[in-house]
Amino acid sequence: MADALSTLEQKVNELTTELQALKQRVDLLSTSREQPIEPLDTVLPAAPPYTASPYIVFSEKTEKKIPPQPSDPSEVTEELLTWAGKASLLPRLATLCFLLVVALILRTITDAGLINNLTGSGIGMGYAAALMLTGWYLFHRGNPLAPVFAACGAALMGTIVVETHARFQSLPLVPAYFTLMATGVAMAVVSYRYNAFTPISVGTMSMCLAGAAIDYPHPFFPYLAMILVTANVLGCLAARIKRCSWMRWIILCVTLAMLHLWALRLGTALYRQQQPAPELAPTWFIPALVALVAAYLAIAIFGILRSGSNRIARFDFSLPTINVIWSFAAAYYVVGAGMGSKSALGIICIVAAAFHIGLGAWLASRHLERAPGTNSFVVAGTVLLAMALPVAFGNALPALPILSGMACGLCYVASRWQSGGVRLSSYLLQAYAAVVLALVLFSRPTSAQPYMGSAAALIVAGIGLFHYRHCRKTPPPTTSEIFTRLDTRDSSGAIPLLAALVSAFFFLRVIMQQLLGSGPGAADFPFRSAQSTIINLSAIVLMFIAFRQRNKELRNIAILVTVVGAAKVFLSDLIGIQGMPLVVSVFSFGLAAALESVALGKWQGGKESSPPLNGPDP
């Protein structure tokens, strides 16, 4: 008993010691925060014993977050001062001001005529070069002021070159361009040597903008294209140091603007059968265009490969498509003005489109998850092919079945590549073929080429229907973000069916136009009535198939076609036609509405099942 009492007394003493230590810590904390805590003189009563209740469940983790305490203004000020000290903000600002003061003094002396313009320009360019060399040396020493010297020197060099050439005319064109290129390359070397982003960013932007400003709007375009190619390459290299999409987009926009200005001025002169100005250099246009296209293609491939299995930058992903669109537009305008053959341009672009699609297949062969980069080049290839085929054939109608078949083929390979983006691109390409077919057949008279129009419409309709069946038999890739987040039920898979319906309608429209004819006034009434009848009968057929298969998707499309038929009858036929054609048109819609009403009524009482065609009901 005595041993037990001594043990208990020892434990009480240890607990008292721990409580005293805890009280000292609390007192120290309250003193440091200047929030004194009143001592607890009274002893709290013992808590009642806890009885577990079977109806209360305590969560192991609480979702409630303790809000952060508001910071003292003095602490915020101290943090800002600490950040400014670490970033050497004030010394850098002071250094920048002093460097600009020296440059402004040199400019003032030159403007005052104390020294001639050529000497002043030479001193200014020497001063800018000295600043860049000083920045290089300070980077080597690890001085925080190094980015200020390098950036200031690069910016001053671009400004002085532009002003010396444009205002004083004391610097020839070729040395001006090569000075800008040397500045950009030198800053890129500094950035790569010391892993610094500021020199290459300022040097590249200065080179690009200064090159575009020289002799604007009448620059010597071949030299300008050389500057722009270099700027784009340096922008790609800068992205390896730090993500700088803003700089790459600016350089891209400047490049496209300057090249389209070249194409516009050259094409305008050729259309007017005038002698192009010397700065337009017609013989250099196609080589410069090819060089820029190849540079952008290499930049896109490099960016996609560098990303690996990670998310690709938006610039690298969209660059192939932007590249083919602007280059084809510029080349087509100039070639159409008489500087080449359109058919040859179309054939060359078809080969280039096949090359882009081949690059997409090569990227898919890496067997990475989601096949990154594949859709980027596939979309670029299909867009270029859609633009080049009508140029090569001289007519859009023969190209549309090829595009429709290519859309179906892309949907097939998308399952093998496990690329949801390629599958979605196949939907859009099928829709494009149908829309272009509708525009061509609606805007042109089919009397001159009825067989070509009807054949193209029939082929596109058949391929579109087969495309839809394949989509419903083959589920989308499970790793695709498009079909796991945005379109989880693959509702966009109905696009090929809609494209097939549009193509089938225009196929029947061509036939009806050949049978009934069309013309001004009353001669056009039967043809317009026949179009409404085709739409309404199509809605009936779709609803019948949907009712037999209990297919919600076909039911919804049938309702959509019915709405289109109603708009055609009540907004066009009732106002524009009369007589028996109007009677037939209204009767066809009434029949469609009545039969669909009966089918929908029975649908509500029947049990829905998934049709074999669609698999799971979307």
Residue, then its C-alpha position, 0 to 999 in steps of 0.5 A: m500500500a505504501d509503495a502504491l501511495s509513493t508511486l501515485e505521489q511521484k506521478v502527481n509531482e511529475l504532472t505538477t512540473e509539466l503544468q508549471a512548464l506549460k504555464q511558463r510557455v503560455d505566459l511567454l507567448s502572451t507577453s510576446r503578442e502583448q495580449p496578457i492572459e488573466p491567471l485562472d484562480t478558481v478550479l474548474p469543476a470536473a467534467p461529467p463522465y462521457t457516455a457514448s451515444p449510438y446515434i452520434v458519429f464523429s468524423e475523423k476529418t473536419e472540413k472546417k478550416i480555421p481562417p487565418q488571422p489578419s496580419d498586422p500592417s507593420e508585418v505586411t510592410e516588413e514583408l514587402l520590404t523584405w521582398a524588395g530587398k531580396a529582389s534588389l528592386l530599388p538598386r535596379l530602378a536606380t541603375l536603370c534611371f542612371l543608364l537612361v540618363v546617360a543615353l538621354i544625354l548622348r541624344t541631347i548632345t546629338d540633337a543639339g548638333l554638338i556632334n554629327n549624327l553619324t558620330g552620335s549614332g556610333i557612340g550610342m550603339g557603342y554605349a548599348a553594346a557596352l551595357m550588354l557586355t557589362g551585363w554579361y560580365l555581371f551575370h558571370r559575377g552573380n551581380p543582381l544588377a546584371p539583368v538591368f544592364a543586359a535588358c537596357g542595352a538590348a532595348l537601346m540597341g533596337t531603338i538606336v538602330v531604328e532611329t539611326h536608319a529611319r531619321f538620320q539615314s546614316l546606317p544602311l539597311v543590311p547592317a541595321y538588320f544584321t545588328l538587330m539579329a546579332t543583338g538577339v542572338a547575343m542575348a540568347v547566348v547570355s540567357y542560356r549561359y546563365n539560365a536567365f530569362t530577361p536577356i533573351s526576352v528583351g533581346t528577342m522582342s527588341m529585335c522583332l519589333a525594331g525589325a518590323a518598324i524599319d522602313y514601315p510600311h515599305p520594308f525590304f521584305p526578304y530581310l524582314a522575313m529573315i529577322l522574323v524567322t530568327a525571332n521565332v526561333l529565339g522565342c522557342l528557345a526562350a520557352r525552354i527557360k521559362r514559359c513565355s506564351w505571351m512573347r511567342w504570341i506577340i512574335l507570331c502576330v507580328t510575323l503574320a501581319m508582316l507576311h500578309l502585308w507582303a502578300l497583299r501588296l505583291g498580289t495587288a500589284l500583280y492583279r493590277q498588272q503593275q511592276p512590283a516595287p523593288e522591296l516586294a522582291p517577288t522571287w523571294f516570296i515563295p522561298a521566304l514563305v516556305a522557310l517560315v512554314a518549315a520553322y513553325l513546323a519544327i517549333a511545333i514538333f519541338g514543343i510537343l516532344r519537349s512536353g512528353s506526356n504532360r499537357i502541351a502548351r496552347f501555343d504549340f498545340s495550335l501552331p500547326t493549324i495556324n501555320v497551314i491556314w495563314s500560309f495557304a491564304a497568302a500563297y493562294y492570293v499571290v498565286g491567284a494573282g498570276m505568280g504560278s499555277k493554282s493546280a500545282l499549289g493544290i497538289i503541293c498542299i495535298v502532299a503537305a497535308a498528308f505529311h502533317i497527318g503522317l506526323g500525327a500518326w508518328l506521334a500516336s505511335r509513341h503509345l503515350e496516354r491520350a496520344p499528346g500532339t496527335n490531334s494537333f497535326v491531324v487537324a492541321g492536315t485535314v484543314l489544309l486538305a479541305m482547302a487544297l482539294p477544291v483548288a487542285f480539282g478546280n471544283a469543290l464537289p469532287a473534294l467533298p466525298i474525299l473529305s467525308g471518307m477521311a472523316c470516317g477513317l479518322c474516327y476509325v484510327a482514333s480508337r486505335w490511337q486512343s485519341g478523343g481529339v481525333r474522334l471529335s475532329s472526325y465529327l467536325l470534318q464530316a459536318y464541314a463536308a455536309v455544310v459545304l455541299a449544302l452551300v454549293l448545291f444551294s448557291r449554284p444551279t444544278s442544271a449544268q452538273p446534275y450528275m456530279g451534284s447528286a453523286a457527291a450528295l449521295i456519297v457524302a450521305g452514305i459515308g456519314l451514315f456509316h460514320y454514325r453507325h461506327c461511332r455508336k458501335t465503338p465507344p470513345p476513348t476512356t482516357s480522353e478528357i473531352f469524353t470524360r468531362l465535356d461530352t460524357r455521353d458522346s452526344s456529339g456522335a450525332i453530328p455525322l447523322l445530321a450531316a448524312l441527313v443534310s446530304a440526303f436532303f440535297f440529293l433528293r432536292v437535286i432530283m426534284q429540281q430536275l424532275l419538277g424544274s424551277g423558275p420565277g413565280a408560280a413555276d417554282f411552287p411545286f419545287r418548294s413544296a417538294q422540299s417541305t414534303i421531303i423534310n416532313l417525310s424524313a421526320i416520319v421515317l426517323m420517328f418510325i425507326a426510333f419507335r421500333q428501336r426505342n432510341k432516344e437519340l433518333r427520337n430527338i433528331a426526328i423532333l428536330v427535323t419536324v421543327v425544321g419542317a414546321a418552320k419551312v411550312f409556316l414561315s416560307d410556304l404559307i407566304g411564298i406559294q399557293g394552290m395545290p403545292l401549298v396544300v401538299s406542303v401543309f398536309s405533309f406537315g400535318l401528317a408528320a405531326a399526327l403520326e409522331s403524336v401517336a408514336l410519342g404517346k405509345w412511347q410513354g407507355g412502353k419500356e425503353s431499351s437500348p437499340p443494337l445500333n446505338g449500344p448504350d442509349p446516349 
